[in-house]
Amino acid sequence: MQNLPKCCIVGIAGVLFFSSHVLSQTRQPNQNEPGGISDLYDKLVSTGPGGPAPRRDLTGFWAGRVAQKINQVPPLTPLGQKVFATHKNESQYIVAESNDPMKSCDPLGFPRNILFQTRGIALAQMPGRMLELFQYNRVWREIWTDGHELPKNVGGRSPDAPDPRWYGYSVGHWDGDYSFVVDTVGSDDRSWLDQAGHPHSIDMRVTERYTRVDHNTLEVTITIDDPNMYTKPFVISQASFKWIPQQDFEEEICAPSVMAEYLKVIADPAGKGPGQ
C-alpha cells in the first residue's frame, strides 16, 4: 500500500467501504432494510414538506438512500432458477469468487441503478423527453414523452431488431398532475436486479411511478413484469427521495483501475486467508 499514489489509496478505501456495505445489504437478500449508513437522505428526512408540490414538475436534484428496501421476490421459473444459480453475490461468496458485475465496474444497469447506490438522482424536463441522471457513475437515461413507441423484439434475430441497452428503452407520461409513469423494456440481461443477484431477461418490462407528494418528497414505485424469470409481476421496491437544497451532487465513480487495485491488494489476499 505504501507505493500506491494517494488518490488510489483514498479510492481503494472508498471501494472497501462500499464493499463492506454491499455485504451488509445482502445478508438477507429479499428483506434489505433501507439505509444502513447515515447519508444525505437521512439528514433531510426532517426537513418537512417544504410546501405543496408544483404541478407536473419533477425537475431538480433528489437525495436517496444508499440502498432502497427490496420487497420479497416471487418464486422464479425454472429458467429463472437456473440463471440465479450462476450469480454469486458477496453475501454467499468471498469477493474473489463473486461474479457481481459491479466487481469490474460494469454498469449497474436498469432497474438496479434505481434500487442501489441511489444516493442521488436528478430529473430534467425537456421538450419531448425527461432526462434522469444518477450520481453513481454519472450516467443518465432518456425517457421519451413525445409519443415514442417502445421497441419490439429487442435482442431478436432479425437484422432490424434493436440491441438491448444497459438502461433500456423508456417512455413516460403524466398521470394527473403529480405522478409521472415510466415504462421500460430492453434492459441488457447481463445486469442483476439487486445485490442478491436476482436475474431478469431482455423481455422484462419495468414500470416506475414517480409521485411528488410535496415539494420536498418524491416517492417511486418500481414494478417488475418478467414471465421468463418470475411466476408473477411484483413490486420490487417503493423508493423514497428528498429534495436537495443545494441542488448539487458529489462525484461517485467506480473506476476500473482503482477497483482492480483494491481486488489485488485487499480483497483477494483477504479471501485466501492468512498464510495462503
C-alpha positions, -999 to +999 in steps of 0.1 A: +000+000+000+029+024+006+038+025-031+003+035-041-005+071-051-025+089-025-055+091-049-055+054-052-053+048-015-083+071-010-101+054-038-094+019-025-105+029+009-138+041-006-142+008-025-135-012+007-162+008+025-185+002-004-178-035-005-184-039+033-217-020+028-226-044-001-221-073+023-243-057+050-270-050+024-271-086+011-271-107+042-309-111+038-313-105+001-351-104+000-356-082+031-330-055+028-337-027+052-331+007+036-302+029+045-277+013+069-254+043+067-261+079+078-263+098+045-277+130+030-311+114+028-312+107+065-302+143+072-331+156+050-360+134+063-368+160+089-369+190+066-407+188+063-429+191+031-415+224+021-448+235+006-471+219-019-458+200-049-457+220-082-479+207-110-463+183-135-428+192-123-401+168-111-371+189-122-344+190-096-318+171-076-331+144-051-313+125-024-320+088-019-308+061+004-277+041-003-300+011-009-337+010-012-357-016+007-362-047-015-396-065-013-400-103-013-393-117-047-419-142-060-409-177-070-387-180-100-395-200-131-372-230-139-352-207-162-350-181-136-338-206-110-311-218-135-298-183-142-300-173-105-278-203-095-250-188-117-250-155-099-225-154-070-233-125-047-210-112-019-233-124+009-226-160+000-192-159-016-159-142-008-152-112-030-126-131-051-153-157-061-182-133-066-192-126-102-213-095-094-209-072-125-201-043-101-168-061-093-154-050-126-172-016-126-197-028-153-228-006-154-254-012-127-280-014-154-317-008-150-336-011-127-307-019-103-295+017-106-328+029-091-325+004-062-289+005-052-263+033-049-292+058-052-276+085-031-287+110-057-309+113-088-317+144-109-347+149-132-347+174-160-378+180-182-372+189-218-394+192-248-405+157-258-384+139-231-374+136-195-338+131-186-329+112-154-293+115-141-277+094-115-250+104-090-234+069-091-211+068-122-227+100-136-249+081-160-282+092-174-314+078-191-336+093-217-374+089-212-394+099-242-427+118-237-434+127-273-454+097-283-425+074-290-435+037-290-414+012-271-393-010-295-404-046-301-383-077-304-353-062-286-324-086-290-342-106-317-326-124-346-339-102-373-314-076-388-336-047-377-341-059-341-327-032-317-299-042-293-306-044-256-293-015-236-279-013-200-306+012-191-332+000-216-357+020-237-381+042-218-413+062-225-432+082-199-464+101-194-482+121-167-510+105-147-527+135-132-506+165-120-483+148-096-474+113-109-451+105-138-453+069-151-424+053-170-424+020-189-391+005-199-382-026-220-350-040-235-327-039-204-295-058-210-298-092-192-261-091-181-272-068-152-287-080-120-320-068-104-305-064-069-275-072-047-287-108-042-282-114-079-319-120-089-319-122-127-340-106-154-345-113-191-343-089-221-381-093-223-386-078-188-409-048-186-404-023-157-430+003-147-420+032-125-444+056-109-428+089-097-452+107-073-443+141-060-460+141-026-450+176-017-422+200-027-395+180-008-407+144-012-406+121-042-419+085-039-411+059-066-428+025-070-410+000-092-429-029-107-412-059-125-430-080-151-408-107-164-426-140-171-394-156-184-379-154-149-407-149-124-441-166-118-459-133-115-454-095-117-442-079-084-434-045-069-397-048-061-395-016-041-411+016-030-382+041-031-381+075-014-362+106-022-358+141-006-352+174-023-316+185-021-315+222-010-281+230-026-291+212-058-257+195-063-242+160-063-209+146-051-189+128-076-191+090-072-173+070-099-165+033-100-130+035-116-119+001-130-082+008-122-090+016-086-113-015-083-086-037-098-060-024-073-085-030-044-090-066-055-053-072-058-042-055-026-071-061-002-100-084-014-081-113-030-055-117-002-082-114+025-102-141+007-073-165+007-068-162+044-035-160+064-006-180+051-021-188+018 
